[in-house]
Amino acid sequence: MTDHDGVPLVHGRPRVNGVDLHCATGGSGDPVVLIHGVPLECPVLAVGGRAYLAAEPGEQMAQVAVDVTPVVIEQAGHNIPLEAPAELARRYLDFFASART
């Protein structure tokens, strides 16, 4: 396989969390990730802090999952667990309490 300029891709086989993956690296520009088994059918909680990613995590996950709960933590930015731990914990608990089995 080659990139758009005819340069061969570099292949790798990393093992992540006990799962063997195949990756191919080459070209330029933004990375592209192809995930087998998409769309995800399990419930997904996508959390962003208002001062950093805001709604972006939910919007991105909605592209690959069918059951997304988007959450924006108003009083947080990049480091949500330190900036709004109680709100984040409440959102986790609400999410897990409502998750379908």
N, CA and C of each residue as an Amber inpcrd file, in Angstrom:
protein
   303
   0.8350000  -1.1710000   0.0000000   0.0000000   0.0000000   0.0000000
   0.8810000   1.2350000   0.0000000   0.3880000   2.2770000  -0.6530000
   1.1340000   3.5360000  -0.7230000   0.2220000   4.6970000  -0.3670000
   0.8400000   5.8410000  -0.0480000   0.0370000   7.0380000   0.1760000
  -0.2710000   7.6700000  -1.1800000  -0.8660000   8.8570000  -1.1760000
  -1.2820000   9.5010000  -2.4280000  -0.1070000   9.9000000  -3.3250000
   1.0820000   9.9770000  -2.7290000   2.2730000  10.3200000  -3.5190000
   3.0390000   9.0900000  -3.9810000   2.4990000   7.8940000  -3.7180000
   3.1630000   6.6690000  -4.1250000   4.2250000   6.1730000  -3.1610000
   4.3310000   6.8090000  -1.9910000   5.3170000   6.3970000  -0.9840000
   4.7270000   5.2410000  -0.1790000   5.4790000   4.1320000  -0.0240000
   4.9520000   2.9860000   0.7310000   4.6010000   3.3660000   2.1770000
   3.5120000   2.7970000   2.6660000   3.1140000   2.9900000   4.0520000
   3.9770000   2.1180000   4.9500000   4.1810000   2.5720000   6.1770000
   4.8990000   1.7940000   7.1800000   3.8590000   1.0840000   8.0310000
   3.9620000  -0.2400000   8.1060000   2.9790000  -1.0320000   8.8440000
   3.5150000  -1.4070000  10.2140000   2.6100000  -1.4580000  11.1850000
   2.9680000  -1.8770000  12.5300000   1.8690000  -2.7340000  13.1190000
   2.2070000  -3.4580000  14.1590000   1.2400000  -4.3170000  14.8420000
   1.3500000  -4.1230000  16.3520000   0.8800000  -2.9780000  16.8570000
   0.9470000  -2.7550000  18.3070000  -0.0860000  -3.6010000  19.0450000
   0.2210000  -3.9140000  20.2840000  -0.7260000  -4.6170000  21.1560000
  -1.1770000  -3.6040000  22.2050000  -2.4710000  -3.3280000  22.2580000
  -3.0200000  -2.3310000  23.1660000  -4.0910000  -2.9820000  24.0240000
  -3.9010000  -2.9350000  25.3390000  -4.8600000  -3.5400000  26.2690000
  -5.2050000  -4.9750000  25.8920000  -4.2080000  -5.7260000  25.4690000
  -4.4090000  -7.1220000  25.1260000  -4.9980000  -7.3600000  23.7510000
  -5.1540000  -6.3110000  22.9660000  -5.7320000  -6.4400000  21.6270000
  -4.6530000  -6.1550000  20.5900000  -4.4750000  -7.0810000  19.6510000
  -3.5180000  -6.8650000  18.5680000  -4.1590000  -5.9820000  17.5090000
  -3.4850000  -4.8900000  17.1790000  -3.9870000  -3.9540000  16.1890000
  -3.0640000  -3.9130000  14.9850000  -3.5760000  -3.4470000  13.8760000
  -2.7600000  -3.1960000  12.6970000  -2.8220000  -1.7070000  12.4230000
  -1.6600000  -1.1000000  12.1960000  -1.6590000   0.3150000  11.8530000
  -0.7780000   0.5300000  10.6310000  -1.1320000   1.5260000   9.8580000
  -0.3440000   1.9150000   8.6870000  -0.1240000   3.4180000   8.7820000
   1.1350000   3.8400000   8.6600000   1.4840000   5.2440000   8.7930000
   2.0900000   5.7420000   7.4940000   1.6710000   6.9300000   7.0700000
   2.2320000   7.5270000   5.8670000   1.4850000   8.7880000   5.5020000
   1.9960000   9.4580000   4.5080000   1.3300000  10.6630000   4.0200000
   1.5020000  11.8360000   4.9540000   0.6210000  12.8030000   4.7920000
   0.6690000  14.0030000   5.6090000  -0.7560000  14.4410000   5.9020000
  -0.8900000  15.4220000   6.7610000  -2.2200000  15.9170000   7.1080000
  -2.7300000  15.2930000   8.3760000  -4.0100000  15.5200000   8.6400000
  -4.6230000  15.0060000   9.8540000  -4.6540000  13.4840000   9.8370000
  -4.4810000  12.8610000  11.0100000  -4.5480000  11.3930000  11.0610000
  -5.9700000  10.9050000  10.8260000  -6.0750000   9.7130000  10.3080000
  -7.3550000   9.0620000  10.0820000  -7.3300000   7.7450000  10.8310000
  -8.3630000   7.4860000  11.6140000  -8.4480000   6.2430000  12.3670000
  -9.6610000   5.4760000  11.8580000  -9.4350000   4.2490000  11.4400000
 -10.5150000   3.3760000  10.9890000 -10.7170000   2.3150000  12.0560000
 -11.9240000   2.1950000  12.5590000 -12.2110000   1.2840000  13.6510000
 -13.1700000   0.2080000  13.1590000 -12.7330000  -1.0450000  13.2700000
 -13.6350000  -2.1440000  12.9260000 -14.7270000  -2.2360000  13.9730000
 -15.8990000  -2.5960000  13.5800000 -16.9980000  -2.7340000  14.5180000
 -17.7790000  -1.4520000  14.7320000 -17.4980000  -0.4280000  13.9490000
 -18.2410000   0.8210000  14.0640000 -19.5370000   0.6440000  13.3030000
 -20.6600000   1.0690000  13.7530000 -20.8050000   1.9680000  14.8880000
 -20.7820000   1.2130000  16.2150000 -20.2860000   1.8970000  17.2430000
 -20.3300000   1.3460000  18.5930000 -21.7800000   1.2810000  19.0260000
 -22.1680000   0.1730000  19.6170000 -23.5490000   0.0250000  20.0530000
 -23.7050000   0.1370000  21.5560000 -22.5930000   0.1960000  22.2790000
 -22.6770000   0.3460000  23.7360000 -22.9180000   1.8200000  24.0720000
 -23.5050000   2.0910000  25.2280000 -23.6830000   3.4850000  25.6410000
 -22.3320000   4.1770000  25.8030000 -22.2440000   5.4320000  25.3680000
 -21.0140000   6.2170000  25.4410000 -21.3100000   7.5360000  26.1350000
 -20.4990000   7.8620000  27.1360000 -20.5740000   9.1630000  27.7950000
 -19.4420000  10.0120000  27.2360000 -19.7650000  11.1270000  26.5950000
 -18.7670000  12.0050000  25.9770000 -18.7710000  13.3280000  26.7180000
 -17.6710000  13.6160000  27.4370000 -17.6130000  14.7680000  28.3370000
 -16.6050000  15.7970000  27.8390000 -17.0230000  17.0490000  27.8300000
 -16.1260000  18.1510000  27.5100000 -16.3130000  19.2760000  28.5140000
 -15.2650000  20.0450000  28.7410000 -15.3570000  21.2170000  29.6000000
 -15.6990000  22.4350000  28.7530000 -16.5850000  23.2810000  29.2360000
 -17.0430000  24.4430000  28.4590000 -15.8740000  25.2920000  27.9500000
 -14.8250000  25.4790000  28.7610000 -13.7150000  26.3580000  28.3820000
 -12.6650000  25.6610000  27.5210000 -12.9000000  24.3940000  27.1630000
 -11.9060000  23.7110000  26.3350000 -12.5740000  23.0890000  25.1090000
 -13.1000000  21.8880000  25.2100000 -13.6970000  21.2270000  24.0440000
 -15.2060000  21.3980000  23.9500000 -15.8330000  21.7630000  25.0580000
 -17.2800000  21.9820000  25.1120000 -18.0380000  20.7870000  24.5340000
 -18.8190000  20.9780000  23.4850000 -19.6580000  19.9150000  22.9210000
 -18.9170000  19.0080000  21.9360000 -17.6770000  19.3270000  21.6260000
 -16.9430000  18.5730000  20.6040000 -16.8320000  17.0660000  20.8790000
 -16.5500000  16.6160000  22.1210000 -16.4910000  15.1670000  22.3380000
 -17.7950000  14.4600000  21.9590000 -18.9220000  15.0510000  22.3080000
 -20.2070000  14.4480000  21.9500000 -20.4300000  14.4210000  20.4520000
 -20.0660000  15.4990000  19.7810000 -20.2280000  15.5650000  18.3300000
 -19.3440000  14.5340000  17.6340000 -18.1110000  14.3790000  18.1170000
 -17.2000000  13.4130000  17.5080000 -17.6720000  11.9800000  17.7450000
 -18.0830000  11.6800000  18.9680000 -18.5240000  10.3120000  19.2680000
 -19.8110000   9.9620000  18.5360000 -20.6590000  10.9430000  18.2740000
 -21.8980000  10.6850000  17.5440000 -21.6240000  10.1910000  16.1240000
 -20.4240000  10.4200000  15.6370000 -20.0600000   9.9450000  14.3000000
 -19.7590000   8.4530000  14.2770000 -19.4540000   7.8690000  15.4480000
 -19.0550000   6.4550000  15.4760000 -19.8530000   5.6180000  16.4600000
 -20.8070000   6.2160000  17.1530000 -21.5920000   5.4770000  18.1420000
 -23.0630000   5.8370000  17.9990000 -23.9190000   4.8810000  18.3510000
 -25.3620000   5.0890000  18.1760000 -26.0640000   5.5580000  19.4480000
 -25.4340000   5.4090000  20.6110000 -26.0700000   5.7580000  21.8840000
 -25.1200000   6.6440000  22.6810000 -25.0680000   7.9240000  22.3210000
 -24.1290000   8.8680000  22.9370000 -24.8730000   9.8050000  23.8780000
 -24.3330000   9.9590000  25.0730000 -24.8160000  10.9550000  26.0100000
 -23.7650000  12.0590000  26.0610000 -24.0290000  13.1940000  25.3960000
 -23.0630000  14.2890000  25.4280000 -23.2360000  15.1210000  26.6970000
 -22.1210000  15.5080000  27.3010000 -22.1500000  16.3090000  28.5180000
 -21.1260000  17.4270000  28.3870000 -21.5370000  18.6410000  28.7280000
 -20.6140000  19.7730000  28.8070000 -20.6220000  20.2390000  30.2630000
 -19.4470000  20.2050000  30.8850000 -19.3060000  20.6630000  32.2610000
 -19.0130000  22.1650000  32.2170000 -19.9580000  22.9600000  32.6870000
 -19.8890000  24.4110000  32.5510000 -18.6870000  25.0360000  33.2540000
 -18.3570000  24.5690000  34.4360000 -17.3010000  25.1930000  35.2410000
 -15.9460000  24.5190000  35.0510000 -15.6640000  23.9940000  33.8510000
 -14.4050000  23.2790000  33.6280000 -13.8310000  23.6030000  32.2600000
 -12.5650000  23.3010000  32.1450000 -11.8600000  23.4520000  30.8820000
 -11.2140000  22.1350000  30.5080000  -9.8850000  22.1120000  30.4660000
  -9.1360000  20.9380000  30.0280000  -9.0880000  19.8340000  31.0870000
  -8.9550000  20.1760000  32.3520000  -8.7470000  19.1810000  33.3920000
  -9.9940000  19.0440000  34.2610000 -11.0090000  18.4240000  33.7150000
 -12.3150000  18.3430000  34.3600000 -12.2570000  17.6850000  35.7460000
 -11.5240000  16.5780000  35.9390000 -11.5070000  15.9600000  37.2700000
 -10.9700000  16.8810000  38.3730000 -10.0770000  17.7880000  38.0490000
  -9.5680000  18.7300000  39.0520000 -10.4190000  19.9850000  39.1590000
 -11.0070000  20.4130000  38.0630000 -11.7460000  21.6760000  38.0340000
 -13.1950000  21.5420000  38.5050000 -13.8010000  20.3880000  38.2800000
 -15.2070000  20.1910000  38.6610000 -15.4530000  18.7360000  39.0480000
 -14.7430000  18.2400000  40.0760000 -14.8430000  16.8150000  40.4090000
 -16.2410000  16.3700000  40.8250000 -16.9470000  17.1740000  41.5930000
 -18.2760000  16.7690000  42.0430000 -19.2510000  16.6760000  40.8700000
 -19.1940000  17.6400000  39.9790000 -20.0820000  17.6220000  38.8040000
 -19.7590000  16.4350000  37.9020000 -18.4760000  16.1690000  37.6980000
 -18.0870000  15.0310000  36.8680000 -18.5450000  13.7230000  37.5040000
 -18.3550000  13.5880000  38.8070000 -18.7910000  12.3760000  39.5040000
 -20.3010000  12.1950000  39.3880000 -21.0460000  13.2830000  39.5420000
 -22.5120000  13.2010000  39.4040000 -22.9010000  12.7400000  38.0120000
 -22.2230000  13.2730000  36.9880000 -22.5310000  12.8770000  35.6080000
 -22.2000000  11.4080000  35.3740000 -21.0730000  10.9380000  35.9240000
 -20.7320000   9.5060000  35.8270000 -21.8210000   8.6560000  36.4750000
 -22.1970000   9.0110000  37.6980000 -23.2080000   8.2300000  38.4170000
 -24.5370000   8.2190000  37.6750000 -24.9660000   9.3650000  37.1580000
 -26.2130000   9.4290000  36.3850000 -26.1220000   8.5340000  35.1520000
 -24.9830000   8.6030000  34.4680000 -24.8040000   7.8110000  33.2580000
 -24.8640000   6.3140000  33.5550000 -24.1160000   5.8810000  34.5700000
 -24.0780000   4.4550000  34.8820000 -25.4110000   3.9620000  35.4290000
 -26.1200000   4.8180000  36.1370000 -27.4350000   4.4330000  36.6770000
 -28.4490000   4.2380000  35.5450000 -28.2840000   4.9800000  34.4570000
 -29.2500000   4.8800000  33.3710000 -28.8210000   3.9380000  32.2600000
 -27.6020000   3.4100000  32.3310000 -27.0930000   2.5230000  31.2710000
 -27.9380000   1.2610000  31.1770000 -28.2460000   0.9150000  29.9570000
 -29.0340000  -0.2940000  29.7160000 -28.1390000  -1.5190000  29.8570000
 -28.7050000  -2.6090000  30.3170000 -27.9500000  -3.8580000  30.4430000
 -28.2620000  -4.7860000  29.3070000
